[in-house]
């Protein structure tokens, strides 16, 4: 049964610190890794505008003030969305004690920065634009080459009707197709991640998708447009349109685009109804790897979770209310978020090997980060109500060295903007507890100010939406994580998302034993030295 396949996979993920996932003793073949940038070498290319305008600040986005009116998309706005969220922005080199720092100085191992976080820096999401009869582009199917910041034209003609039909068949919006003039399709190419993370891949990439959508949630209003995520649909007809093998790469999200000044396009681009051949992309993508491996666990969970989501609400899957005497937090210091979104995304990075204390993380730093991150749990989507809710996740704090907050575990209550105690500091001390249950070597927990945990109720999501609920939950987890990165960057704090904690031990520390709530992802917060040997070469 698909439910049991997904449930078994998630259980294996959450217990992998104690019971390794198959295949055992897997070794990464770095010499045969896939290209970081999918491309179609024989497809015509359309250069895009530079795509780095000055944008409103995080403070404006949080408050909803001083934002441009929503007038729709233009080619320059779309270019900014693509470039700032998933395009290559710069080359980065930081001198620190992380184990791979030395080889990063060599060009073949260079780190190329992007605005959105990705597990392991693999960036497995691919972006396709299906443009209709109205708008700045000729109708057709295009691929966004993230390394070159160009559109690759794969198929001419107005195929938006094929997308609308797929959305309609899935009942993605109350049974009615979304009347977008064009559509952005976000796919996931598993091999770009599984070559490194093998069977753990599916858990990582579904959060990567959410991080990208979280960037779009911020960029769209900053650009004067909207980006509503559709997640319920049947991906099979869209995979066929793009010429994809659904076991290797598949469409995970669709975002309708309405062009500024163009009339509604519903009803145009109708799919063939005469039994003729189905339109599909015939171009072939470049494949760097000489040998691609398949991981049965990834294929099985993807096939199970690809079933369209049940047409139910997600209210029953929201985190339950917690009791306890709240611990007051300082008010969110909005002036700390007064940096342009474009600058924040261009400077966002992970803090491998760079956390240092003193000075300590403060309660005000923490409070501002929590408030901004929690606001991202309400977003326009087909699985949410018109107000963007309810939240499917909860934020927790494992306070380690936070000035003004005793060490221990807490749940964050956004409604009260307060912390609810979840457990005392461990007997061995918080830093020792965190280090003991972190099974990687790229962070020293004694230097970290706090660990944020994002939790959800996977079984409740399966009950509400079917197997698709697992990846919908992970998408919100990724969205919240991207908001944490942005808030930390705006405040000039260090941040690093990690999946290397023992979830079982962390659940126990937060008092989740005996409940259906589970920790899913963790983010480290702290400070960096004021002076460091860094190189940033902007492209």
C-alpha positions in Angstrom: 0.0 0.0 0.0 1.3 3.5 -0.8 0.6 4.7 2.7 2.7 2.0 4.2 5.6 2.6 1.7 5.8 6.3 2.7 5.4 5.6 6.4 8.1 3.0 6.2 10.4 5.4 4.4 9.9 8.2 6.9 10.5 5.9 9.8 13.8 4.7 8.2 14.8 8.4 7.8 14.0 9.4 11.3 15.9 6.4 12.7 18.9 6.5 10.4 21.3 7.7 13.1 20.7 4.3 14.8 19.8 2.0 11.9 21.7 3.0 8.7 19.6 3.1 5.5 20.4 0.9 2.6 22.7 0.6 0.7 25.2 0.1 3.5 28.8 1.2 3.0 27.9 3.3 0.0 30.8 5.3 -1.5 30.3 8.5 -3.5 32.0 8.5 -6.9 32.8 12.2 -7.0 34.7 11.8 -10.3 31.4 10.7 -12.0 29.0 13.1 -10.3 26.3 14.7 -12.4 26.6 18.3 -13.7 25.4 20.9 -11.2 23.5 22.6 -14.1 21.1 20.7 -16.3 21.4 21.9 -19.9 20.0 21.0 -23.4 23.0 21.6 -25.7 21.1 21.6 -29.0 18.3 23.9 -27.9 18.1 27.6 -28.9 18.9 29.9 -26.0 17.2 33.1 -25.0 19.3 35.5 -22.9 17.5 37.0 -19.9 17.8 40.4 -18.3 20.4 40.5 -15.5 17.7 40.0 -12.9 19.2 41.7 -9.8 17.0 44.8 -9.0 16.9 46.5 -5.7 14.0 45.1 -3.8 12.0 46.0 -0.6 13.5 44.9 2.7 12.6 41.9 4.9 11.1 44.4 7.3 8.7 45.6 4.6 7.8 42.0 3.6 7.1 41.1 7.2 4.9 44.1 7.8 3.4 44.2 4.4 4.2 47.9 4.1 6.0 49.8 1.3 5.5 47.0 -1.2 4.8 47.6 -4.9 1.2 47.1 -6.1 0.5 43.6 -7.6 0.4 44.2 -11.3 1.6 40.9 -12.6 4.8 39.4 -14.2 7.1 40.8 -16.8 10.1 39.3 -18.4 12.4 41.4 -16.2 10.5 40.4 -13.1 10.6 36.7 -14.0 14.3 37.0 -14.7 14.8 38.5 -11.2 12.8 35.7 -9.6 14.9 33.0 -11.4 18.2 34.7 -10.9 17.9 35.6 -7.2 16.3 32.4 -6.2 18.1 29.7 -8.2 20.7 31.3 -10.5 24.4 31.4 -9.8 25.4 34.7 -8.1 29.0 34.4 -7.1 32.0 32.3 -6.3 32.7 31.9 -2.5 35.7 30.8 -0.6 36.0 31.0 3.2 39.0 30.0 5.2 37.8 27.8 8.1 38.4 24.5 9.7 35.7 22.6 7.8 37.3 19.4 6.3 36.9 20.4 2.7 38.1 24.0 2.9 41.5 23.4 1.4 40.3 21.9 -1.9 37.7 24.6 -2.3 40.6 26.9 -3.3 40.9 24.9 -6.6 38.6 25.9 -9.4 37.2 22.4 -10.0 36.0 22.3 -6.4 34.7 25.9 -6.3 31.5 26.8 -4.5 29.1 28.8 -6.5 26.6 30.7 -4.4 22.9 30.8 -4.9 20.1 32.6 -3.1 18.3 29.5 -1.9 19.6 26.9 0.4 20.0 23.3 -0.7 21.0 20.2 1.1 24.6 19.5 0.4 24.6 22.2 -2.2 23.3 19.8 -4.8 20.4 21.9 -6.2 18.3 19.1 -7.7 15.3 21.3 -8.7 14.9 22.1 -12.4 12.7 24.9 -13.7 10.6 24.9 -16.8 8.4 27.7 -18.2 5.3 26.8 -20.3 4.5 30.2 -21.9 1.1 30.9 -23.4 -0.3 33.1 -26.2 -0.2 36.2 -24.1 3.1 37.6 -22.6 6.6 38.7 -23.6 7.7 35.3 -25.0 6.7 33.2 -28.0 4.5 30.4 -26.8 6.4 27.2 -25.9 8.2 25.1 -23.3 11.5 26.5 -22.0 14.1 25.3 -19.5 15.9 27.7 -17.2 19.6 27.0 -17.4 20.6 28.2 -13.9 24.4 28.3 -14.6 24.1 30.5 -17.7 20.9 32.4 -16.7 19.2 31.8 -20.0 16.0 30.1 -21.2 16.5 27.1 -23.5 13.6 26.7 -25.9 12.5 23.1 -26.0 9.2 23.0 -27.8 7.2 25.7 -29.7 3.5 26.2 -29.4 0.9 27.1 -26.7 0.9 24.1 -24.4 -0.7 25.8 -21.4 -3.9 23.9 -22.0 -2.0 20.6 -21.3 -1.0 22.1 -18.0 -4.5 23.3 -17.1 -5.9 19.9 -18.0 -3.4 18.2 -15.7 -4.4 20.5 -12.9 -8.1 20.0 -13.6 -7.8 16.2 -13.6 -6.2 16.4 -10.2 -8.8 18.7 -8.8 -5.9 21.1 -7.8 -8.2 24.0 -7.1 -11.6 22.7 -6.2 -11.9 20.9 -9.5 -11.2 24.0 -11.7 -8.0 24.6 -13.7 -6.0 27.6 -12.6 -6.3 30.3 -15.3 -2.6 31.2 -15.5 -1.4 32.8 -18.8 1.8 30.8 -18.3 3.2 28.3 -15.8 6.4 27.7 -14.0 7.0 23.9 -13.4 9.5 22.9 -10.8 10.8 19.4 -11.2 13.2 17.3 -9.1 16.0 15.4 -10.8 16.9 12.7 -8.2 20.3 11.7 -9.5 21.7 15.2 -8.8 21.2 14.4 -5.1 21.1 10.6 -4.8 24.6 10.2 -6.2 25.7 11.7 -2.8 22.9 10.9 -0.4 21.6 7.6 -2.0 18.4 6.4 -0.3 18.2 9.5 1.9 17.7 11.6 -1.3 13.9 11.9 -1.3 13.8 13.4 2.2 16.3 16.0 1.3 15.0 17.0 -2.2 11.5 17.5 -1.0 12.8 20.1 1.5 14.9 21.7 -1.2 11.7 22.3 -3.2 10.2 24.0 -0.2 13.2 26.2 0.2 12.9 27.4 -3.4 9.2 28.0 -3.0 9.9 29.9 0.2 12.2 32.2 -1.8 9.4 32.7 -4.3 7.0 33.5 -1.5 9.3 36.5 -0.7 10.3 37.5 -4.1 6.8 37.6 -5.7 5.3 40.4 -3.5 8.7 42.2 -3.6 8.4 42.3 -7.4 4.7 43.3 -7.6 3.4 39.8 -8.6 2.0 36.6 -7.1 3.3 33.1 -6.9 0.7 30.6 -5.7 2.0 27.0 -5.4 0.0 24.2 -6.7 0.9 20.8 -5.2 -2.1 18.4 -5.6 -1.9 17.6 -9.3 -1.1 14.4 -11.2 2.4 14.8 -12.5 2.3 12.1 -15.2 0.9 14.3 -18.1 3.3 17.1 -17.2 6.3 14.6 -17.1 5.3 13.4 -20.5 5.1 17.0 -21.8 8.6 17.6 -20.6 9.9 14.4 -22.0 10.9 13.0 -18.6 11.1 9.6 -17.2 9.0 10.1 -14.0 11.2 7.8 -12.0 14.3 9.9 -12.7 12.8 13.4 -12.8 9.3 14.6 -12.1 7.2 17.7 -11.7 6.6 18.6 -8.0 5.1 22.1 -8.1 3.3 24.3 -10.6 3.1 28.1 -10.2 0.7 30.0 -12.5 2.0 33.3 -13.9 -0.2 36.2 -15.1 1.6 38.7 -17.2 1.2 42.4 -16.5 -1.2 44.1 -18.9 -2.3 40.8 -20.6 -5.9 39.6 -20.6 -6.8 36.3 -18.8 -5.8 33.3 -20.9 -8.1 30.6 -19.6 -9.3 28.4 -22.4 -6.4 29.1 -24.7 -3.8 26.5 -25.5 -6.3 23.7 -25.4 -4.9 20.1 -25.4 -5.5 17.9 -28.4 -8.9 16.2 -28.4 -8.7 14.4 -31.7 -6.6 11.5 -30.6 -3.5 12.9 -32.4 0.1 12.5 -31.1 0.7 14.1 -27.7 3.1 17.1 -27.8 6.3 16.5 -25.8 9.8 17.7 -25.6 12.2 15.8 -27.8 15.5 17.5 -26.9 17.8 15.5 -24.7 19.6 16.9 -21.7 23.4 16.6 -21.3 24.4 13.8 -18.9 27.9 14.0 -17.4 27.7 10.8 -15.3 28.9 7.7 -17.1 27.0 5.4 -14.7 23.8 6.3 -12.9 22.7 4.2 -10.0 19.1 3.6 -9.0 18.0 3.4 -5.4 14.9 1.2 -4.9 13.8 3.1 -1.7 13.8 6.4 -3.6 11.9 5.0 -6.6 9.3 3.3 -4.3 8.6 6.3 -2.1 8.4 8.6 -5.1 5.9 6.4 -6.9 3.8 6.2 -3.7 3.9 9.9 -3.0 3.3 10.9 -6.6 -0.4 9.9 -6.3 -2.5 13.1 -6.4 -3.4 14.5 -3.0 -6.8 13.7 -1.6 -9.3 16.6 -1.8 -9.3 17.2 1.9 -8.4 20.1 4.1 -5.2 20.0 6.2 -6.7 21.5 9.3 -6.5 18.1 11.1 -2.8 17.9 10.4 -1.9 21.2 12.1 0.3 20.9 15.3 -1.8 20.6 18.4 -1.9 23.3 21.0 0.6 23.0 23.8 0.2 23.8 27.5 2.7 25.5 29.7 3.7 28.8 31.3 5.0 31.0 28.5 8.5 32.5 28.7 8.4 36.0 27.3 10.5 36.9 24.4 11.7 40.4 23.4 9.6 42.0 20.7 10.8 41.2 17.1 13.4 43.9 16.3 12.2 44.8 12.9 15.0 47.3 12.3 17.3 44.3 12.3 15.5 43.1 9.1 15.9 46.4 7.3 18.1 45.0 4.4 16.9 44.6 0.8 15.7 41.1 -0.1 18.0 41.2 -3.1 21.0 41.8 -0.8 19.9 39.1 1.6 19.6 36.4 -1.0 22.9 37.4 -2.7 24.8 37.1 0.6 23.0 34.1 2.2 25.4 31.3 3.0 25.8 28.3 5.3 28.0 28.6 8.3 30.3 25.6 7.9 33.1 25.8 10.4 32.6 29.4 11.2 30.5 29.7 14.4 32.4 31.5 17.2 31.4 32.7 20.6 31.6 35.1 22.4 29.8 37.3 21.7 26.7 35.3 22.5 23.5 35.0 20.5 20.9 37.2 22.2 17.3 36.7 23.0 16.4 39.6 20.6 18.3 37.9 17.8 16.4 34.7 18.4 13.0 36.3 18.8 13.3 38.2 15.5 14.4 35.1 13.6 11.5 33.0 15.1 8.9 35.7 14.3 10.0 36.1 10.6 10.4 32.3 10.1 7.0 31.4 11.6 5.3 34.0 9.3 6.4 31.9 6.4 4.1 29.0 7.4 1.2 30.8 5.8 1.5 31.0 2.0 -0.7 30.9 -1.1 -1.3 27.3 -2.1 -3.9 24.9 -3.3 -3.6 22.9 -0.1 -4.2 25.9 2.1 -7.2 28.1 2.8 -7.6 31.6 1.4 -5.7 33.0 4.4 -2.7 30.8 3.7 -3.2 28.6 6.7 -3.2 26.5 8.8 0.5 26.0 9.7 1.6 22.4 9.2 4.8 22.8 11.2 6.1 24.0 14.5 9.3 25.7 15.5 11.3 24.6 18.6 14.4 26.0 20.3 17.2 24.1 21.9 18.9 27.1 23.7 22.6 26.4 24.1 24.3 29.8 24.6 21.6 32.5 24.4 22.1 35.7 26.4 18.9 36.3 28.3 17.5 32.8 28.0 18.2 29.8 30.2 19.5 26.7 28.4 16.9 24.1 27.6 14.2 23.1 25.2 11.3 25.3 24.2 8.4 25.4 21.7 7.8 28.7 19.9 4.2 30.0 20.1 3.8 32.5 17.3 0.4 33.7 18.6 1.8 34.8 21.9 5.3 35.4 20.5 6.6 33.4 23.5 8.4 30.2 24.3 6.8 27.2 26.1 9.2 25.2 28.1 9.7 21.7 26.6 12.2 20.2 29.0 15.1 21.1 31.3 18.7 21.4 30.2 20.2 17.9 29.8 22.2 16.6 32.8 25.4 16.7 30.7 24.8 20.2 29.5 23.2 21.3 26.3 26.4 21.6 24.2 27.5 18.1 25.2 24.0 16.7 24.5 23.9 18.3 21.1 27.4 17.2 20.2 26.7 13.6 21.4 23.7 13.3 19.1 25.1 15.0 16.0 26.8 12.4 13.9 28.7 14.6 11.4 31.9 16.6 11.9 31.3 20.0 10.3 30.0 21.8 13.3 31.2 22.2 16.9 28.1 22.6 19.1 29.9 24.4 21.9 30.2 27.4 19.5 26.5 27.4 18.5 24.0 29.7 20.2 20.8 27.8 19.6 19.4 24.9 17.5 16.0 25.5 15.9 14.0 22.4 15.2 11.1 22.3 12.7 8.6 19.6 13.4 5.4 18.3 11.8 2.9 15.4 12.0 3.7 13.1 9.1 1.1 10.5 9.9 -1.6 13.2 10.2 -0.5 14.5 6.8 -0.8 11.1 5.3 -4.3 10.8 6.8 -5.4 14.1 5.5 -3.9 14.2 2.0 -2.7 10.6 1.4 0.9 9.7 0.5 1.3 13.1 -1.2 1.1 14.6 2.3 4.6 13.6 3.1 6.2 15.8 0.4 3.7 18.7 1.0 4.8 18.7 4.7 8.5 18.6 3.7 7.9 21.6 1.4 6.7 23.7 4.3 9.7 22.6 6.3 12.0 23.8 3.5 10.1 27.1 3.3 10.5 27.8 7.0 14.2 26.9 6.8 14.7 29.4 4.0 13.0 32.1 6.1 15.4 31.3 9.0 18.3 31.7 6.6 17.0 35.1 5.4 16.3 36.4 8.8 19.7 35.3 10.1 21.5 36.9 7.0 19.6 40.2 7.5 20.8 40.3 11.1 24.4 39.2 10.1 24.0 36.0 12.1 25.4 32.6 11.2 23.0 29.9 10.1 23.3 26.3 9.0 20.6 23.8 8.2 21.5 20.2 9.2 19.9 16.8 9.0 22.7 15.1 11.0 21.0 14.9 14.4 19.6 11.7 16.0 15.9 12.5 15.5 14.9 10.0 18.2 17.0 11.6 20.8 15.9 15.1 19.8 12.2 14.1 19.9 12.7 12.8 23.5 14.5 16.0 24.6 11.6 18.1 23.3 8.9 15.9 25.0 7.5 14.5 21.7 7.6 10.9 22.8 4.1 9.5 22.9 2.8 12.0 20.3 2.6 11.9 16.5 4.8 15.0 16.1 8.4 14.5 14.8 11.4 16.7 14.3 12.2 17.0 10.6 15.0 19.5 10.1 17.3 21.5 12.3 19.0 24.9 11.9 22.0 26.2 13.9 22.1 29.8 14.9 25.1 31.7 16.2 27.7 34.4 15.5 30.7 34.6 13.2 34.0 36.4 13.9 33.9 40.0 12.8 37.0 39.5 10.7 37.5 36.5 8.5 39.5 35.5 5.4 36.7 35.3 2.7 36.6 35.7 -1.0 33.4 36.6 -2.8 33.6 37.0 -6.6 30.3 38.4 -7.9 29.2 37.3 -11.3 
